[in-house]
Amino acid sequence: MRLTAIIILLSCTGMNICAQERFFNFIDGFRNTSILETDTGFLSVGLNGILFQGNSIQFVSMDMMGAIVSSVNYEVDTVYSTEYTRTTDVVFEGTRILIAGTTVSNTNYFRGQVWEFSTNLTLSHMLTIERSNGNWLKSILPISDTVMVAGQFIFDGVSQPYASYLAVSDSGTVFWEVDFFCGSNCRLEPHHILPLSDGGYIFTLQEEHLCPTLAIEDIRSTLIRTDGQGNELWRIWPGTDISMYRQGPWTVQTSDGDLLFAYTDVMSAECLPQFTDTATVRFVKIDLETGETIWEKDLMDKLPNGNTDPQGWGQNYQLTQMEAVDDGILLVGTGGIEGLSIKVTEDAEYIWHRWYHPPGITWEEHGTDVEMQILGMSPTSDGGFIMAGEYQASPGNFFPNGIQSAFALKVDEFGCLEPDCQLADTLGTGINDLLSPKGEIKIYPNPATNFLSIEVSDKGYEIEEVRITDMLGRTMRMQAPLLFKEGSGVVDIQSLPNGIYILTVQFKDGRTTSHKFVKE
């Protein structure tokens, strides 16, 4: 099942905004972890299989409007992955694509692997990185055409799982390897690797301290600076409040040479952790040479916080990527039931944030258990961003059997899926007031057989165009504005086959709104 919403800006309001496409597509596969713009469109990488059951890496090629052009599956060797495969890092580099992941056997043996694909999506090389009792490969950083630094989570059967980093060639030669521990009843998990100009690295990790019952009591984000051989120079635990979980850590180097660290604090630190009503996204500026904290900031006054928000978004904040872009820092992740993007300056001053969910579906239709995760993001040549992720929903009115699907999300330079959503940033009004016309829009009857009436209570909104798409995203009918007067009109649907459709109304000021209807 694939739902598509495509929105095109019809006028240019800035240097980069003209012709910026926007779309949301459900695409092939169950988990889309990374996406990149190509010469002809976009290429996404993910898994074609339900989480913890997938044994196929999937590539999906799309055109510039997000329509699927082709899909290629690579079946992972089932001798080692009879249970599942999990990809954890994807690197697009020149003429190759590197995918780090872990295969798991039916005896619960973990083995790290790196798959190298050419740009024509054929496997050119595979590197196995394994330890005697199993390892989970978490992140990779190519440092030459033949050598990479890899971070892995080690299970040795003796101590708590710990982090290990190594420099390894594509033939398997190990140049150096270092292990990092955090004491008894503590496991240390690598997240990502930041290269430094002096040849050294910043390793961003997550510490999990355990209660005597081995339940997680405390999660701390950890930064370790090393030289070019992985030797530790300093180790810090950013964030002064140790009474909260500090997780989802990400680090970038700012233009002044120092570090900006981001994390979330979703729960209290105790043997029976509780969701906190102060949950938010927090930042720490760190001196690169000493590891000392320069300042701390948070987005408490900008984002919904924990249980104080009616939908409880704050209690589930998770960051999945942080990137320095031309004019600031962009973070993506999830706020629980919705995807989330945040833009700040290098000094962590708030610029904007956006929530995302599939267009044309009301919350009542989603089902009771919903999660939308943005797992990867990259800038596009038109000044916007393309994002990848996974959407899950329990059975509901819109998806009677539930859904777990990969998706691609294209937004403009302001993070907007809907045109002009950034106006809410300066006008101080709720963003939803600017995504659709003020007042109520009605479509009736629903279900309908021959004609569908559209009525907007505010007559000042003129309808530019009406588009009807089926559940595969195909345009079934477009209607010119000549048939509409004063915000009302009728759409002829007699020729449509019976089924469920999305009706998208675009107004002359560029705003759009979508509604589901049934033809019978």
TAGIRA-V232532 format. One record per residue. N is the residue number from 0. PHI is phi in degrees with one decimal (NA if undefined). Layout:
BEGIN
n: (N N)
phi: (PHI PHI)
END
This chain:
BEGIN
n: (0 1 2 3 4 5 6 7 8 9 10 11 12 13 14 15 16 17 18 19 20 21 22 23 24 25 26 27 28 29 30 31 32 33 34 35 36 37 38 39 40 41 42 43 44 45 46 47 48 49 50 51 52 53 54 55 56 57 58 59 60 61 62 63 64 65 66 67 68 69 70 71 72 73 74 75 76 77 78 79 80 81 82 83 84 85 86 87 88 89 90 91 92 93 94 95 96 97 98 99 100 101 102 103 104 105 106 107 108 109 110 111 112 113 114 115 116 117 118 119 120 121 122 123 124 125 126 127 128 129 130 131 132 133 134 135 136 137 138 139 140 141 142 143 144 145 146 147 148 149 150 151 152 153 154 155 156 157 158 159 160 161 162 163 164 165 166 167 168 169 170 171 172 173 174 175 176 177 178 179 180 181 182 183 184 185 186 187 188 189 190 191 192 193 194 195 196 197 198 199 200 201 202 203 204 205 206 207 208 209 210 211 212 213 214 215 216 217 218 219 220 221 222 223 224 225 226 227 228 229 230 231 232 233 234 235 236 237 238 239 240 241 242 243 244 245 246 247 248 249 250 251 252 253 254 255 256 257 258 259 260 261 262 263 264 265 266 267 268 269 270 271 272 273 274 275 276 277 278 279 280 281 282 283 284 285 286 287 288 289 290 291 292 293 294 295 296 297 298 299 300 301 302 303 304 305 306 307 308 309 310 311 312 313 314 315 316 317 318 319 320 321 322 323 324 325 326 327 328 329 330 331 332 333 334 335 336 337 338 339 340 341 342 343 344 345 346 347 348 349 350 351 352 353 354 355 356 357 358 359 360 361 362 363 364 365 366 367 368 369 370 371 372 373 374 375 376 377 378 379 380 381 382 383 384 385 386 387 388 389 390 391 392 393 394 395 396 397 398 399 400 401 402 403 404 405 406 407 408 409 410 411 412 413 414 415 416 417 418 419 420 421 422 423 424 425 426 427 428 429 430 431 432 433 434 435 436 437 438 439 440 441 442 443 444 445 446 447 448 449 450 451 452 453 454 455 456 457 458 459 460 461 462 463 464 465 466 467 468 469 470 471 472 473 474 475 476 477 478 479 480 481 482 483 484 485 486 487 488 489 490 491 492 493 494 495 496 497 498 499 500 501 502 503 504 505 506 507 508 509 510 511 512 513 514 515 516 517 518 519)
phi: (NA -137.8 -107.3 -126.3 -123.3 -121.2 -128.5 -119.6 -71.7 -93.0 -137.7 -97.6 -115.5 -170.7 -61.0 -103.1 -79.2 -57.2 66.3 -80.8 -77.1 -138.2 -160.0 -128.8 -127.8 -75.0 -128.2 -59.4 99.9 -111.9 -150.7 -102.8 -97.3 -157.1 -152.8 -145.4 -75.5 -116.5 -64.3 -114.3 166.9 -138.8 -127.2 -111.3 -127.4 -165.8 -113.6 -103.2 173.1 -61.0 -49.4 70.9 -136.3 -86.4 -125.0 -137.6 -84.9 -120.2 -109.5 -124.0 -96.9 -127.4 -83.1 -66.0 -97.4 89.2 -75.0 -69.0 -98.8 -158.2 -141.0 -126.7 -109.1 -116.2 -80.3 -73.0 -54.4 -74.3 -63.0 -104.5 -129.7 -66.0 -98.5 -166.0 -124.2 -133.1 -86.6 -123.7 -155.1 -131.6 -124.0 -91.7 -140.1 58.2 -99.1 -139.8 -124.3 -105.4 -124.0 -97.9 -168.4 -138.2 -106.0 -128.7 -86.3 -72.9 -99.1 65.8 -92.9 -96.6 -141.5 -78.2 -143.8 -124.3 -103.4 -110.5 -115.3 -79.9 -69.1 -89.8 68.6 -104.8 -70.7 -106.3 -164.3 -137.3 -116.0 -102.3 -121.1 -139.7 -119.8 -58.6 -105.3 110.0 -151.1 -114.6 -77.1 -110.0 -155.1 -138.0 -142.0 -65.7 -115.3 -161.2 -66.9 -124.7 -128.7 -137.5 -101.0 -125.3 -109.0 -138.5 -104.7 -104.2 -116.0 -102.0 79.0 -115.2 -94.4 -64.3 -53.7 -136.6 -97.0 -139.8 -124.3 -148.5 -100.8 -137.9 -85.6 -69.8 -92.2 100.0 -70.5 -95.9 -89.9 -156.9 -151.2 -133.1 -110.8 -126.8 -123.6 -135.1 97.8 -71.7 50.6 -147.1 -121.0 -119.4 -114.9 -71.9 -112.5 -150.4 -123.6 -112.7 -77.7 -112.2 -66.4 -85.4 91.3 -88.7 -142.6 -110.0 -97.5 -100.8 -132.7 -130.4 -92.4 -120.8 -92.0 -107.7 -73.7 -57.2 -81.7 71.9 -72.8 -76.3 -96.2 -150.2 -115.3 -124.9 -83.1 -129.6 -118.5 -126.1 -97.3 -129.6 -84.3 -70.1 -106.6 83.4 -76.4 -68.6 -102.4 -155.4 -137.5 -135.7 -126.5 -62.8 99.0 -80.4 -88.8 -89.3 -86.0 -123.2 -58.2 -122.0 -138.5 65.1 -74.2 -142.8 -137.2 -130.3 -97.3 -88.5 -64.9 -84.3 93.0 -87.3 -114.3 -115.6 -112.9 -127.6 -157.3 -121.6 -133.2 -95.5 -142.4 -76.3 -95.3 -163.7 -64.0 -118.6 -61.6 -120.2 -61.4 -111.8 -87.2 -113.8 -62.2 -162.6 -103.8 -124.8 -130.0 -133.8 -91.5 -127.1 -71.5 -63.3 -72.9 -106.3 79.9 -78.4 -75.0 -92.2 -159.9 -129.5 -141.9 -146.6 -110.0 -56.6 -90.3 -116.5 -111.4 -59.0 -112.6 48.2 -76.2 -73.9 -90.8 -55.8 -95.3 64.8 -57.1 -59.5 -69.7 -121.3 -58.8 -139.6 -97.8 -116.9 -163.0 -140.7 -135.4 -80.3 -113.3 -54.7 -124.2 159.8 -125.0 -112.8 -121.1 -132.5 169.2 -139.9 -107.2 103.4 -82.4 -129.7 -73.2 -141.5 -130.3 -136.8 -121.8 -134.3 -79.7 -63.5 -95.8 62.3 -83.4 -63.4 -112.7 -163.0 -140.8 -134.7 -104.8 -133.7 -152.0 -58.0 -64.3 82.8 -121.7 -79.5 -62.0 -65.4 -90.3 -69.9 105.8 -83.7 -121.3 -130.6 -148.4 -123.8 -111.5 -90.6 -107.4 -154.9 -152.8 -149.0 -67.2 -118.7 -67.3 -86.7 95.5 -93.5 -141.9 -116.3 -125.2 -129.3 -178.9 -137.4 -120.7 -129.4 -148.7 -73.2 -53.4 -152.7 -66.1 -81.3 -117.8 -57.3 -102.2 76.5 -155.1 -136.9 -147.0 -72.9 -147.3 -122.4 -131.1 -108.5 -128.2 -87.0 -65.9 -95.6 75.7 -89.2 -85.9 -98.4 -59.1 66.3 -64.2 -67.9 -61.0 -67.0 -66.3 -101.0 -80.6 76.9 -100.6 -64.0 -63.9 -66.0 -67.0 -104.6 -88.0 -147.2 -61.0 -65.4 83.3 -97.9 -106.1 -119.0 -122.6 -158.9 -71.5 -148.1 -67.1 -129.6 -116.2 -114.0 -135.1 -121.6 -91.1 -121.5 -139.5 -110.8 -66.7 -91.3 -68.6 -75.5 -94.0 -95.2 -80.1 -87.7 -160.8 -121.3 -124.1 -117.4 -121.0 -87.3 -76.6 -99.0 86.2 -81.6 -74.1 -98.8 -163.2 -126.2 -127.2 -72.3 -72.1 -63.2 -85.9 -117.6 -137.4 50.7 77.1 -134.0 177.7 -131.1 -113.5 -82.5 -118.6 -59.9 -83.1 -75.8 -64.0 -60.0 159.6 -103.1 -136.2 -112.5 -103.2 -111.1 -103.2 -110.4 -98.7 -65.8 -87.6 95.1 -77.0 -135.7 -148.4 -124.7 -142.7 -90.9 -143.1 -115.5 -98.8 -136.3)
END
